[in-house]
Amino acid sequence: MAKLKVTQIRSKIGTKQNHRATLDALGLKRINDTVLKEDRPEIRGMVHTVRHLVKVEEVD
């Protein structure tokens, strides 16, 4: 199954509460943190919510 490499590129300071909670749920704590997540609809929805704060790459 494909995976998504999610990297936080912008700070969560000054963002909405639900955006901060989404970053925490993804496991991103600080700028340049990277996590690998399974490519699932739930994860894609979370990434879509914070798309302005993260960079996403597909990894095989």
LINCOR-V932881 format. One record per residue. N is the residue number from 1. RES is the residue in one letter. OMEGA is omega as a letter, one per 30 degrees, with the letter a starting at -180 (NA if undefined). Layout:
BEGIN
N;RES;OMEGA
N;RES;OMEGA
END
This chain:
BEGIN
1;M;a
2;A;l
3;K;l
4;L;l
5;K;a
6;V;a
7;T;l
8;Q;a
9;I;l
10;R;a
11;S;l
12;K;l
13;I;l
14;G;l
15;T;l
16;K;a
17;Q;a
18;N;l
19;H;l
20;R;l
21;A;l
22;T;l
23;L;l
24;D;a
25;A;l
26;L;l
27;G;a
28;L;a
29;K;a
30;R;l
31;I;a
32;N;l
33;D;a
34;T;l
35;V;l
36;L;a
37;K;l
38;E;a
39;D;a
40;R;l
41;P;a
42;E;a
43;I;l
44;R;l
45;G;l
46;M;l
47;V;l
48;H;l
49;T;a
50;V;a
51;R;l
52;H;a
53;L;a
54;V;l
55;K;a
56;V;l
57;E;l
58;E;a
59;V;l
60;D;NA
END
